[in-house]
Amino acid sequence: MKQFSKMLRTEYLETDFLIIGGGTAGCYAALTFSEQSCGRILITDKADIRRSGCLAAGVNAINAYIVPGKTPQDYVDYARNDAQGIVRGDLLLTIAERLNRTAQKLEGLGLTVLKDEQGGYTIRGNRNIKINGENIKPILADAVSKRPEITVMNRVNVFEYIVKDNRIQGAYAISIDEPVLYVLTAKAVLCATGGAAGLYRPNHPGFSRHKMWYPPFNTGAGYAMGILAGAEMTTLEMRFIALRCKDTIAPTGTLAQGVGAKQINSQGEIYEQKYGLTTSQRLHGTVTESREGRGPCTLRTMGITEEQDEDLQKAYLNMAPSQTLRWLESGETPRIKNVEIEGTEPYIVGGHTASGYWVDTNRETTIKGLFAAGDVAGGCPQKYVTGAFAEGEIAANAAISCMIREAALPDAGQVLEKKLWLERFISQDKVSVTTDELEEKMQSVMDQYAGGIGSDYRFSEDSLRIADEKIEEIQRQTNALAAPDMQELVYILELRERLILSRSVIAHLAARRETRWHSFAENTDYPDISSEMECYVNSRIENGNLKILFRPLFGEGETYEH
């Protein structure tokens, strides 16, 4: 057995455009940049690019598409209404204008888009088209691999930016398989790491804690790196809590849109109109009905046709096979028995809500030369797959303007300091606590005091104060952790990321003194919407402390540039 070295080897790599994260936005950005520039591109992926990111297991619909009879502005209006006004209309419009083109480009790469009898795309709902998308990620990865100017480094974990005078220089990373510290330098950097799961105690804790709606390997790395580097962040308090099929955590949209299934309580009453039809209201209604004794809640599928039943089973095989297996094993397919639903733990996901980096219309963050796209880019909810493509395209095109400058190496002393910091975890043998124990402790704190499942997503000023104190104490305890190999070192870094983000989320939840999105941010001290809070809640690190900033909402047609 090969002996694990307790010393890290340092390797320097230089590129023109560094893309951190080989998921939806990252792959599309790489393809765009390679088509528009002759520069070199380096994609780093913590997993393997062929099956990484939110599309790893496939998807059965394009959920952001301008269907016939609708316009890009209609999409902006829908997203603004769903988010109770706290969105960036300028960002939404820039993606809405590109949604259909990105879908068509992906079809050209080999994605199967289902067609109707007239040869047009098969429409599902007001903004969706049907696809056979089990292989959507391999299609993207294959397209990337055919470009000689694109280099992909799999199983490489980027954990911190290199910034000087508020300009990005590159990033630090470690190999998951070898004791190597990478110093990656670039003229421009795109953060496309995805959102954050695992901050809160999940539906299935313990051994099954990674059975969740959002990818468990998305730990908020991009958010945490931005927070540490002093980038301005926005709307982290708009958490996303998915309404999902009970136990399997399979999506419910296919049932609601595909066969028109209504939300009903145990008394057979349709309750969704009572609470409202926005994403957060659908969840809030389900939580309230159950808390008041009218649960369990279900989606009414009994009575659908045999053809619809079969179509649903096939659709879930493309994205959540555990749901189809559950139907088949029990013999209670959706036309025989209604599907029980429940909420998940909260996630920080800028593709569904407005959480993430504060960016301009080019998707440049407040750090010069650092761009964000997909789930890490804030202000622009409901982007889904095609919206992430659009943001990757926008960021890549803007990054080309950075190619005229030279990539700069970081100070040798800073590199050594980072190396020694990592080696301290590797060299520690005796520990009193493990990464798993601290992760579970963090999730328990967030669940109990910062609005998790256990508190029906509710929190107060006092509970948030306690949460922050306890998370800060867990941060101190991470100094005692040890890493017997590189994978364990990655786990330590992931816990660090989650803890950093948790404290920012707590600060944002406390700063928004209202309840604008029921369940997403259910503040028991401020149970109503406040006109004084019609603003963006932003934050950034100043002199080592997190500072909350309140920015006014933009009017219709207004745009923001740094």
FIROVEX-402841 format. One record per atom (N, C-alpha, C): residue in three letters; x, y negated, z negated. Coordinates in steps of 0.05 Angstrom, whole numbers, plus 5000, padded with zeros to 4 digits. Example, Ala and Ser with C-alpha at 12.3 -4.5 7.8 and 13.67 -1.06 7.14 Angstrom:
REM residues 2
ALA526451144844ALA524650904844ALA526450664844SER525750454858SER527350214857SER525849994843
This chain:
REM residues 562
MET501750245000MET500050005000MET501849755000LYS501149565018LYS502849325021LYS502649154996GLN504949064985GLN504948894962GLN504048614969PHE502248504953PHE501248234958PHE503248034947SER504147844964SER506047644956SER504647424939LYS505947344918LYS504947134901LYS505946854910MET507346854933MET508246604945MET506946564972LEU506146324978LEU504846275004LEU506946175024ARG506746275048ARG508346175070ARG506845945083THR508245725089THR506945495101THR507445485131GLU505245465146GLU505445445176GLU504045195185TYR505345055203TYR504244805215TYR503144865243LEU500744775248LEU499544805274LEU498344535283GLU498844475308GLU497844215319GLU495944265342THR493844105343THR491944115366THR490943835371ASP489343805392ASP488043545397ASP485443515382PHE483743715384PHE481143705372PHE480743955355LEU480643905329LEU480244125309LEU477244145303ILE476144385306ILE473344435300ILE473344635277ILE472244545254ILE472144715230ILE469344845229GLY469245095235GLY466745245236GLY466045325264GLY465845585269GLY465345685296GLY462445775300GLY460545635287GLY457745695289GLY456445555312THR453945485309THR452245375330THR453445115341ALA453844915324ALA454844655333ALA457744675342GLY459344825327GLY462144845333GLY462744955361CYS461345175368CYS461745305394CYS460945115416TYR458644985413TYR457644815434TYR459444565437ALA460444465415ALA462244235417ALA464844315432ALA465844555426ALA468244645440ALA467844665470LEU465544775478LEU464944795507LEU464744515520THR463344335506THR463044065517THR465743925520PHE467343935499PHE469943805499PHE471743915522SER471644175525SER473344305546SER472444225574GLU469844165577GLU468844085603GLU469443795610GLN469843635589GLN470143345593GLN473043255588SER474743425578SER477443335572SER479443565577CYS481943495581CYS483943705585CYS485443755559GLY484443655536GLY485743685511GLY485443965500ARG487144025481ARG487144285467ARG485144285445ILE483844515441ILE481744545421ILE482444785403LEU482244745377LEU482644965358LEU480044995341ILE478845235342ILE476545295325ILE477545475303THR476945405278THR477445575255THR474845685245ASP474845945239ASP472346075229ASP473046255206LYS471546225184LYS472146385160LYS471446675165ALA469646725183ALA468847005190ALA469947075217ASP468247175235ASP469047235263ASP467047095280ILE467946935299ILE466246755315ILE464046905330ARG464347165335ARG462247305350ARG459747345333ARG460047355307ARG457647395289ARG457847215265SER458446965268SER458646785246SER456446565248GLY456046435225GLY454146215225GLY451246305222CYS449446105225CYS446546165221CYS445346335242LEU446746355265LEU445646515287LEU446846805287ALA448246875266ALA449647125265ALA447947365272ALA445547375260ALA443747605265ALA441747555287GLY441847325300GLY440047265321GLY437647095313VAL436047025332VAL433746855327VAL431746915350ASN429146875344ASN427146955364ASN425746725377ALA426546475371ALA425246245384ALA427146005383ILE426845835403ILE428045565402ILE426045385389ASN426645295364ASN424645155348ASN424744845352ALA426544755369ALA426544465375ALA426644435405TYR424344375417TYR424144365446TYR421844175453ILE422244015474ILE420143825482ILE418343965502VAL416144065494VAL414344225511VAL412844035530PRO411744145552PRO410243975571PRO408043815556GLY407843555563GLY405843375551GLY406943225527LYS409343305518LYS410543165495LYS413043005504THR413842815488THR416242655494THR418242665471PRO420742585476PRO422642575454PRO421742405431GLN420342185436GLN419342025414GLN417242165398ASP415742345410ASP413842515395ASP415342685374TYR417642785383TYR419242945364TYR420242775341VAL421142535347VAL422142355326VAL419842305306ASP417442245316ASP415142185299ASP414442425281TYR414542665293TYR413942905278TYR415942935254ALA418542915260ALA420542945239ALA420342725218ARG419842485227ARG419542265207ARG417142315189ASN414942405200ASN412542455183ASN413142685164ASP414442895173ASP414943125156ASP416743055133ALA418542865137ALA420442775116ALA419442535101GLN416942465104GLN415842235090GLN417441975095GLY418441945119GLY419741705127GLY422741685123ILE423941865107ILE426741835100ILE428441985121VAL428641865145VAL430241975167VAL431541755182ARG433441825199ARG434741635217ARG433541675244GLY431741485252GLY430441515278GLY432441505301ASP434641345298ASP436641335319ASP437941605324LEU438541745302LEU439742015306LEU437842215317LEU435342205308LEU433342385318LEU432842355348LEU432742105357LEU432242055385LEU434542155402THR436942125393THR439242215409THR439342525412ILE438342665392ILE438242955396ILE435743035413ALA433442895408ALA431042975422ALA431342945452GLU432942745460GLU433342705489GLU435042925502ARG436343085485ARG438143295496ARG437143575491LEU435043615476LEU434143875468LEU433744065492ASN432243985511ASN431544155533ASN433944225550ARG435644035554ARG438044085570ARG439844295557THR440144285531THR441844485518THR440644765519ALA437944775518ALA436645045520ALA437045155548GLN436844985568GLN437345075596GLN440145165600LYS442045025588LYS444845095591LYS445445365578LEU444145415555LEU444545675542LEU443345895559GLU441045845571GLU439846045589GLU441846105612GLY443145905622GLY445145945643GLY447546115634LEU448046115608LEU450246275597LEU449446565592GLY446746625595GLY445846895592GLY443646945572LEU442746735558LEU440546775538LEU437946835553THR436447025543THR433847095554THR431746915543VAL430646745559VAL428346575551VAL425846685564LEU423846745548LEU421446885558LEU419946695576LYS418746795597LYS417246635617LYS414246715617ASP412646515624ASP409746565627ASP409146655655GLU406546685661GLU405746785688GLU406446585710GLN406746335703GLN407446125723GLN410446095726GLY411946235711GLY414846215713GLY416046015694GLY414445875678GLY415445685659GLY416145825633TYR417445675615TYR418045785589TYR415545845573THR415546065558THR413246135541THR413245965516ILE411145805514ILE410945615492ILE409845745467ARG411045685444ARG410045775418ARG409745535400GLY407345435397GLY406845205381GLY407444945396ASN407744725381ASN407944455394ASN410844385401ARG412844535391ARG415644465395ARG417444705399ASN416244935407ASN417845175407ASN417445335433ILE419545485440ILE419445675462ILE420545935453LYS419546155464LYS420346425456LYS422846515471ILE424546655456ILE426946765468ILE427447045457ASN429047205471ASN430247445459ASN433047375451GLY433347305425GLY435847185417GLY437647345398GLU437347605398GLU439047765381GLU442047725388ASN442547675413ASN445347645422ASN446247355427ILE444847175415ILE445346885421ILE448246805413LYS449146915390LYS451846845381LYS454046965398PRO453847225404PRO455847345423PRO455947195449ILE453647095459ILE453646945484ILE455346695482LEU454946545460LEU456546305455LEU459446375452ALA460046575436ALA462846655432ALA464246735457ASP462846885475ASP464046975500ASP464646725518ALA462746535518ALA463246295534ALA465746145524VAL466046135498VAL468445995486VAL470946145494SER470846415492SER473346575497SER474346555525LYS472646475544LYS473446455572LYS474846195578ARG475046015559ARG476345755563ARG479245765553PRO481145755571PRO483945785562PRO484945565544GLU483645325545GLU484445105528GLU483345125499ILE481645325494ILE480445365468ILE481845595454THR482945545430THR484045755413THR482245795389VAL481646045383VAL479946115360VAL481646255339MET481546165315MET482846295292MET480646405274ASN480246665275ASN478246795257ASN479546845230ARG477846875210ARG478646945182ARG480746745172VAL480046495177VAL481646265166VAL479846075152ASN480446025127ASN478645865109ASN479745585105VAL478445385118VAL479245105114VAL477945005088PHE479544875071PHE478444805045PHE478844505037GLU480444355053GLU480844075046GLU481843915070TYR480843665072TYR481843495094TYR484543365086ILE485943285107ILE488343115104ILE487542845114VAL487542645097VAL486642375104VAL488642175094LYS489241975111LYS491041755104LYS489841495113ASP489541305095ASP488441045102ASP485741075115ASN484141255105ASN481441305114ASN481241395143ARG483441525153ARG483441645179ARG484141935176ILE482642105190ILE483242395188ILE485842465202GLN487342635190GLN489842735202GLN489643035208GLY487943175194GLY487643465198GLY486443595173ALA487243835167ALA486143985145ALA487944195135TYR487644275110TYR488944505098TYR487244755101ALA488444985105ALA486945235107ALA488745455097ILE487445675090ILE488945925083ILE487946155100SER489746345105SER488946595117SER487546765097ILE485546915105ILE484147105087ILE485647365085ASP487347425105ASP488747685105ASP491647665098GLU492947435101GLU495747415096GLU496247175077PRO498447185061PRO499046965043PRO500246725058VAL498446585072VAL499346355089VAL497646115083LEU499045885080LEU497745625078LEU498145495105TYR495945425119TYR496145285144TYR495844985140VAL497544835154VAL497244545155VAL496444485184LEU493944415187LEU492844375214LEU492644075220THR494043985240THR493943695247THR492543665274ALA491043435277ALA489443395301ALA489043095304LYS488243015328LYS487542735334LYS484642675326ALA483042875327ALA480242855318ALA479343115306VAL477443105287VAL476543345273VAL473443335273LEU472343565278LEU469443605276LEU468843795253CYS467243705234CYS466243885213CYS463644005222ALA463544275225ALA461144415234ALA460844675217THR461244635191THR461444865173THR458844975163GLY456644835169GLY454044925159GLY453444815132GLY451044875121GLY450144765096GLY451044925072ALA449344935051ALA450245065026ALA448045245015ALA448845495010ALA447245684996ALA448745754970GLY447245884951GLY448645984928GLY449045784905LEU447945544908LEU448145354885LEU446245434863TYR443945544871TYR441845604852TYR441545904849ARG440345984826ARG439746264822ARG437746364843PRO438446574858PRO436746654881PRO434346824873ASN432646884892ASN430347054887ASN431247334877HIS433547424887HIS434547694880HIS437247664867PRO437447614841PRO440047574828PRO441547834824GLY443847814812GLY445448054807GLY446648174832PHE446548434834PHE447748574857PHE446648484884SER444148404885SER442848324910SER442748024914ARG444547874900ARG444247584900ARG444747454928HIS445947604946HIS446447504973HIS444247564992LYS442047684982LYS439747735000LYS438047474998MET438547295016MET437347035015MET436746935043TRP435346715044TRP434446605070TRP436846495086TYR438446335073TYR440646195087TYR443246365084PRO445046355104PRO447446525102PRO449046475076PRO449546685061PRO450846665035PRO453746565037PHE454946595061PHE457746515064PHE457946215070ASN455646075074ASN455645785076ASN455545665048THR457845575039THR458145505010THR458145195006GLY457645045027GLY457844755024GLY460644645027ALA462344805041ALA465144725044ALA465444455057GLY463944405079GLY464144155093GLY463243925076TYR461043955062TYR460143745043TYR462243685022ALA463243895010ALA465243864988ALA467743724997MET468743805021MET471143675032MET470643375037GLY468243315047GLY467643035052GLY467442875026ILE466142995006ILE465842864980ILE468542804968LEU470343004968LEU473042974957LEU474642754972ALA474242734998ALA475742555014ALA474642265014GLY472442225000GLY471241964998GLY469341885021ALA468442085036ALA466442025057ALA463741965044GLU462241795058GLU459541725048GLU457641945056MET456042035036MET454142245040MET451342135037THR449342265048THR446542165047THR444542385041THR442442305025THR440042465022THR440442745013LEU442442794996LEU442943064985LEU440643154967GLU439042954958GLU436743024941GLU434443154956MET434443134982MET432343264999MET433243545003ARG432843704982ARG433543994984ARG431644135003PHE432444365013PHE430644525029PHE430044785015ILE427444845012ILE426545094999ILE424745225020ALA425545465028ALA424145595050ALA421745745039LEU419445735053LEU417145905047LEU417546155064ARG417746385050ARG418546625064ARG416846865056CYS417047085071CYS415747335064CYS416947445038LYS415347525020LYS416347604994LYS418147844997ASP420247844981ASP422248054979ASP424248065002THR423248065027THR425048085050THR426247805056ILE425047595047ILE425847315053ILE425947275084ALA424147405098ALA423847365127ALA422347115133PRO422846975155PRO421446735163PRO418446775165THR416946565159THR414046575161THR413046425186GLY414746265199GLY413746105222GLY412746275244THR413946515248THR412946685270THR410146785264LEU409446815239LEU406646895232LEU404746655235ALA405646425224ALA403846195224ALA403346085252GLN405546085269GLN405245975295GLN404546185316GLY405646425312GLY405246635332GLY402446735333VAL401246775309VAL398446885309VAL396546705293GLY397446465287GLY395746275273GLY394946355245ALA396646495231ALA396046585204ALA395846355184LYS393746345169LYS393246135149LYS394246225122GLN394946025105GLN395746085078GLN393246115061ILE392946335047ILE390646385030ILE391546475002ASN389846414982ASN390446504955ASN389046774949SER389246864924SER388147124917SER385147134919GLN383846904919GLN380946884921GLN380046864950GLY381946884969GLY381246864997GLY380846585008GLU381546384992GLU381146105000GLU383546005016ILE383045875039ILE385245745054ILE385945485039TYR388345475028TYR389045245011TYR390945045024GLU391945105048GLU393944925060GLU392944645065GLN390444615073GLN389344345078GLN389144185052LYS388844325030LYS388544185004LYS391044034996TYR393344135004TYR395844014995TYR397243865018GLY396643925042GLY398043795065GLY399643995081LEU400443915105LEU401644105123LEU404544045130THR405843865115THR408643825119THR410144075108THR412644095114THR414144335105THR414144355075SER414744135061SER414844145032SER412044185020GLN409944075032GLN407244105022GLN406244395024ARG406944535045ARG406244815047ARG407444975025LEU409944915018LEU411245054996LEU409944974969HIS409544714965HIS408344614940HIS405644734935GLY404044764956GLY401344884952GLY401545174943THR403445324954THR403845604946THR404745614917VAL406645444909VAL407645444881VAL405445374862THR403845164869THR401745074851THR399545284848GLU398645404870GLU396545604869GLU397445834851SER399845924853SER400846144836SER401046054807ARG402045814802ARG402345724775ARG399645694761GLU397545624776GLU394945584765GLU393245844765GLY394546074771GLY393146324768GLY391646424792ARG392146304816ARG390646394840ARG392546534859GLY394646644849GLY396446804865GLY395847094863PRO397147264878PRO399247194898PRO398047064923CYS399746904936CYS398946774961CYS399946934985THR398446925006THR399147075030THR398646915055LEU399747015077LEU398946925103LEU396947125114ARG394647025123ARG392547205131ARG393047305159THR393847565161THR394347685187THR392447915192MET390948005172MET389048225176MET387048155198GLY386748345216GLY384748305238GLY385948215264ILE388648175265ILE389848105290ILE389848345308THR390248305334THR390048525353THR392448715351GLU392148955362GLU394449145362GLU396749035377GLU396248885399GLU398348765415GLU399848555398GLN398348385384GLN399648185367GLN401248315345ASP400248535334ASP401648685313ASP404348785323GLU404248905347GLU406749015358GLU408648795365ASP407648565376ASP409348345383ASP410748235358LEU409348225335LEU410548125311LEU412848305301GLN412348565303GLN414448755294GLN416948725312LYS416548695337LYS418848655355LYS420248395350ALA418648185345ALA419847915340ALA421647925315TYR420748055294TYR422348065270TYR424848235272LEU424848425291LEU427248575296LEU429548395306ASN428848175319ASN430847995330ASN432047805309MET430847795285MET431847595266MET431747695237ALA429847865230ALA429547965202ALA428648245203PRO430348435211PRO429448715214PRO428348845189SER429148735166SER428248855141SER425148825138GLN424048615150GLN421148585149GLN419748795166THR420748845190THR419549055207THR419849325194LEU422149385182LEU422649635169LEU420649675145ARG420149455131ARG418249465109ARG415449535119TRP414649415141TRP412049475152TRP411849775161LEU413949865174LEU413950135184LEU414050345162GLU415650295141GLU415950475119GLU413350505103SER411950285099SER409450285083SER407050355100GLY407250335126GLY404950375144GLY402950145143GLU403649935128GLU401849705125GLU402849475142THR402449505168THR403249295187THR401549045184PRO402248825196PRO400848575190PRO397848575197ARG396948745215ARG394048745221ARG392448905201ILE393949055184ILE392649215163ILE392749075136LYS394948925131LYS395148795105LYS396448525108ASN395348325094ASN396448055095ASN399248055084VAL400847855092VAL403647845084VAL403947655061GLU404947755038GLU405347595015GLU407747405019ILE407447155008ILE409546955012ILE410446834986GLU412846724986GLU414046594963GLU416146394971GLY416946224953GLY419146034959GLY421846154952THR423846064965THR426646144959THR427845954939GLU430345994932GLU431745794916GLU432445554935PRO433145324923PRO433745094940PRO436445124954TYR436445014978TYR438944994994TYR439444705002ILE441944645009ILE442544385020ILE443244435050VAL441344355067VAL441444425095VAL440644185112GLY442544055125GLY441943815141GLY440543875167GLY440344135175GLY438844195199GLY435844205195HIS435044235170HIS432144245163HIS431343995149THR433143885132THR432543635118THR434543425127ALA434743205113ALA436542985121ALA439142975105SER439943195092SER442243205075SER444843225092GLY446843075083GLY449443105096GLY451142855098TYR453042855116TYR454742615120TYR453042385130TRP453742145122TRP452641905134TRP454241845159VAL452941865182VAL454341845208VAL453141615225ASP454541535245ASP453441355265ASP452341515288THR451441385309THR450141535331THR452041715346ASN454641665343ASN456641845355ASN457342085337ARG455942095314ARG456442305293ARG459142275281GLU460342035281GLU462741985266GLU462041915238THR463442035219THR463041985191THR464441715183THR464341645158THR465641395149THR468641425148ILE469641675152ILE472541715155ILE473141715185LYS474941545193LYS475441505222LYS476541765234GLY475341835257GLY476342075271GLY475142335261LEU473542325240LEU472242565229LEU469342555237PHE468442755251PHE465642775261PHE464242995247ALA461542995247ALA459943205235ALA457643275253ALA457043525254ALA454843615271ALA453443865259GLY450843895265GLY449444125254GLY448444075226ASP448544285209ASP447544265182ASP448944075164VAL451443995170VAL452843815153VAL452343515160ALA451143465183ALA450643185191ALA447943095179GLY447942875164GLY445542785151GLY443842605167GLY441442545157GLY439642355168GLY437942455191CYS438242705199CYS436942805223CYS435843085219PRO433543105206PRO432443375200PRO431043495224GLN430243745220GLN428743895241GLN430343925267LYS432943955265LYS434543975289LYS434844265299TYR434844455281TYR434944745289TYR437244795308VAL436945005325VAL439145095343VAL439844885364THR437844795379THR438344605401THR439244335390GLY438244255367GLY439144005356GLY442044025347ALA442844255337ALA445744285330ALA447444285355PHE446444405377PHE447844385402PHE448144095411ALA445943945409ALA446043665417ALA448043505401GLU448143555375GLU450043405359GLU452843485364GLY453343745370GLY456043825377GLY456843695403GLU455043665422GLU455643535447GLU456243235443ILE454643105427ILE455042815422ILE457742775408ALA458342935388ALA460842895373ALA463242955391ALA463143165407ALA465343235425ALA465943015445ASN463842905457ASN464242685476ASN465542445462ALA464642385438ALA465742155423ALA468642205415ALA469342455409ALA472042525400ALA474042485422ILE473242485446ILE475142445469ILE476542175467SER475141975456SER476341715453SER478641715433CYS478841915416CYS481041925397CYS483542045408MET483442145433MET485742295444MET488042105451ILE487641855451ILE489841665458ILE491841635435ARG491041705411ARG492941675389ARG494441935384GLU496641915369GLU498342145363GLU497442285337ALA497642545337ALA497042695312ALA499342655293ALA498842605268ALA500842545248ALA501142765228LEU503542835220LEU504043035199LEU503542915172PRO502443065153PRO502142965126PRO504842955111ASP504842815089ASP507242785073ASP508143065062ALA510643125064ALA511643385056ALA511143435026GLY511243225010GLY510743254982GLY507843334976GLN505943234992GLN503143304989GLN502643594996VAL503943685017VAL503743965026VAL504744155004LEU507044084992LEU508144244971LEU506344254946GLU505244024940GLU503344004917GLU500944184922LYS499944194946LYS497644364952LYS498344654951LYS500744724960LYS501744994960LYS501945094931LEU503144934914LEU503545004886LEU500945034871TRP499044874878TRP496344884866TRP495045154872LEU495245244897LEU494045504904LEU495645734892GLU498245714891GLU499845934880GLU499445964850ARG498445764837ARG497845784808ARG495645994803PHE493645994821PHE491546194819PHE492546484825ILE494346494844ILE495446754852ILE497246874830SER498746694817SER500646794797SER499446864770GLN497046774765GLN495746834739GLN494847124738ASP495547264717ASP494847554715ASP492547594695LYS492847494671LYS490847524650LYS488847304651VAL486347374654VAL484247164654VAL481947244635SER480647044625SER478447094606SER475747074620VAL475746994646VAL473146964660VAL473647024690THR471547114704THR471847174732THR470246974749THR470846974775THR469346804793THR466446874794ASP465747124794ASP462947214794ASP461547114769GLU462847124746GLU461547044721GLU460946744722LEU462846584732LEU462446294733LEU460346224754GLU460246374776GLU458246324797GLU455446374786GLU455146594772GLU452446644760GLU451746444738LYS453746354724LYS453246154703LYS452345894716MET453645814738MET452945574753MET450045594764GLN449345824775GLN446745864787GLN444545854765SER445145964742SER443245954720SER442745674710VAL444945514708VAL444645234700VAL442945074720MET443645104746MET442144964766MET439245044767ASP438645304763ASP435945404763ASP434345284740GLN435545284716GLN434045204693GLN433744904690TYR435844754697TYR435944464691TYR435744284715ALA436244394739ALA436244224763ALA434244304784GLY432044424775GLY429744474792GLY429944724810GLY430444954798GLY430545204813GLY427945354811ILE428045604819ILE425645774819ILE424445794791GLY426145834771GLY425245884744GLY423645654732SER424045414742SER422545184732SER420445084753ASP419745264772ASP417845184793ASP418844934808TYR421544914810TYR422944704825TYR422744434812ARG421844414787ARG421544164773ARG423944094756PHE424443834752PHE426643744736PHE425943464724SER427543374705SER427143114692SER429742974689GLU429742724681GLU432242584677GLU433942724656ASP432742814634ASP434142954613ASP435343224622SER433743374637SER434743634647SER437043594666LEU436943394683LEU439143344702LEU441643264687ARG441343104666ARG443743024650ARG445043274638ILE443443454627ILE444543704616ILE445843864638ALA444543884661ALA445744034683ALA448443934691ASP448743664693ASP451343554701ASP453443614680GLU452743594654GLU454743654633GLU455643944635LYS453744124639LYS454444414640LYS456044484665ILE455344364688ILE456844414712ILE459744304710GLU460044074697GLU462743964693GLU464344154675GLU463144274655GLU464544464638GLU465444704654ILE463644804672ILE464445034689ILE466744964707GLN466744714717GLN469044624734GLN471644654719ARG471644574693ARG474144594677ARG474944894674GLN472945064671GLN473545354667GLN474845474692THR474345364716THR475545484740THR478545474740ASN479745304724ASN482645284723ASN483945544713ALA482345704698ALA483345954687ALA482946194705LEU481946154729LEU481346374747LEU483946484759ALA483846734767ALA486146864780ALA485246994806ALA487147014825ALA486647134851ALA488647354857PRO487847604855PRO489647824860PRO490247864890ASP488747734907ASP489247744936ASP488047504949MET488347474975MET487447224989MET484447204990GLN483047434992GLN480047424992GLN479047304966GLU480247384944GLU479447284918GLU480146984915LEU482246904928LEU482946614928LEU480746454944VAL479746574965VAL477546454980VAL475146424962TYR474546634946TYR472246614928TYR472546394908ILE474946344898ILE475446124879ILE474845854893LEU475845834918LEU475445584932LEU472445544938GLU471045754944GLU468145734950GLU466645644925LEU467345754902LEU466145664877LEU466645374872ARG469145294877ARG469845004874ARG468044834892GLU467644924916GLU465944764935GLU463044744924ARG462044964915ARG459244964904ARG458944774880LEU460944784863LEU460844614839LEU461044314845ILE462744254864ILE463043974873ILE460343874884LEU459244034901LEU456643964914LEU454443954894SER454344134875SER452244144855SER452143874839ARG454443774832ARG454443524817ARG453443284834SER454043284860SER453043074877SER450043104881VAL449043354884VAL446143394886VAL444743304861ILE445843364838ILE444643274812ILE444442974811ALA446642834819ALA446742544819ALA444642424838HIS444242554861HIS442342454881HIS439442504871LEU438942734859LEU436242794848LEU435542584826ALA437542514810ALA437042314789ALA436642034800ALA437941974822ALA437741704833ALA435141654847ARG433941854859ARG431341814872ARG429141834851ARG428341614840ARG426341614818ARG423441604829GLU422741834840GLU420141874851GLU419842164858THR417442244866THR417042514879THR415842464906ARG417642444926ARG416842394954ARG416342664968TRP417842874960TRP417543134973TRP416943334951HIS414443404948HIS413743594927HIS415343854930SER416343954908SER417944194906SER420844144916PHE421144014939PHE423843964948PHE425343784927ALA423843604915ALA425043424894ALA422743344875GLU421943524858GLU419643494840GLU420543374813ASN420443114811ASN421442964788ASN419142924769THR419143064746THR416843044728THR416642774714ASP418842624713ASP418842354701ASP417642154720TYR417842214746TYR416842034767TYR415142204787PRO412642274780PRO411142464796PRO409942364821ASP410142094827ASP408941984851ASP410941854869ILE410141784893ILE411741644912ILE411941344904SER414341234905SER414740954898SER415640794922SER414340564926SER415140394948SER417940284944GLU418940274919GLU421640174914GLU423740374924MET422940624928MET424840824936MET424640884966GLU423540704982GLU423540735011GLU426240645021CYS428240825017CYS431040755023CYS432541015026TYR435040995036TYR436841225037TYR438441225010VAL438541454997VAL440241484974VAL442841604984ASN445041444982ASN447641534992ASN449541544968SER451941654973SER453941664952SER456741694964ARG458641614948ARG461441664956ARG463241644931ILE465441774932ILE467441764909ILE468941504911GLU468941354889GLU470641114887GLU472141124861ASN474741114862ASN476441124838ASN475941364821GLY475441584835GLY475041834820GLY472241884810ASN470441694814ASN467641714804ASN465741704827LEU463441854824LEU461441854845LEU459741604842LYS459541454863LYS457941204863LYS455441244880ILE453141174870ILE450641194885ILE450240924900LEU449440944925LEU448940714942LEU446040734953PHE444640514953PHE441940504965PHE442040344990ARG441440475013ARG441440335039ARG438540305048PRO437840075060PRO435140035069PRO434440205094LEU431940275096LEU431140435120LEU431340265145PHE431840405167PHE432040265193PHE429240245205GLY428740025219GLY426239995232GLY426140145259GLU423840155271GLU423440295296GLU425240165317GLY426940335331GLY428640235352GLY431340135342GLU431740115316GLU434340025305GLU436340255306THR438840185310THR441040385310THR443140295290TYR444740485281TYR446840425262TYR449540515273GLU451440345271GLU454240415278GLU456040315255HIS458140455250HIS459940375228HIS461140105234
